[in-house]
Amino acid sequence: MSVEAKMTSSSLGAKKIRDQLVGDIFGYRHHPEAAGLFAVIYDPARRIDNPRGFEEGMSSADPDFPVRVVVAGG
């Protein structure tokens, strides 16, 4: 399982984080040694309006490449 960590900022909100995660998922899925992805998003200023919805929308239970996204507030 590969791990990604990201932090929101004034220039990195939910949309840009989502775009980055889509790229990360694509890249790791094609990496021969990656069996899945665990991503932690630190959101101290709460720029992600619906963190649980964001987690659910970005996570996947695909048995070939599971993805788990967790948003941690400040």
N, C-alpha and C positions, 0 to 999 in steps of 0.2 A: 504494500500500500504506500503510495506516495503522499506527501503532505505539502500543502501550499498555505501560506499565511499572507493575509492582505489587511490593510487598514484604510478605512475611508478617510477622506479629507475634504477640504473645500473644493478641490479640483478633481476628486475621485469619489463620486457618488454611486448610487445603486446601479445606474445604467452602465457606467464604465467598469465597475466591478464585475457586473454580469458579463459584459463583453470579454473581459480578461479571463473569467472563469471558463467561458465557452472555448476560448483558445487554449487554455490549460488542459481542459478535458480532452479536446481533440489531440493535442500534442502527447499527453500522457497515454491516451488510449493506443497510440501507435508506437509507444516505447516498449521494446521487448521485455523489459524487466518490471514494468508497472502493472500491478494486478488490480489497481483501483486508485481512487483519489479521495483524500480527506482534506477539506479546505476549511480553514478558520478565518472568519472575517471579523476583525476588531473594529467596532463602530462606536467610538467613545462619544461622538456628538449626535448619535442616533440619526444619521442621514438616510438610513434605510427605513422607510415608513412602516413596512410590514415585515419585520425580520423572520417571523415563522413562515409566512407565505414565500419569502425569498428562499429560505432553506428548502421548503418543500418543492418549489419550482426548479431549483438547481440540483437537487439530490436525485439519485436514480438507484433503483434496486436491481439493475441489470446484472445477472449472475456472471457475465463475462467481464464486466468492468463497473463495479459499484462505485457510486459517487455519494459522499456524505458532506454536506455543507452545514456549518454551524456559524451563526452570527452571535457575537458576544458584545453586549453593550458596555458603556462606561459608567 
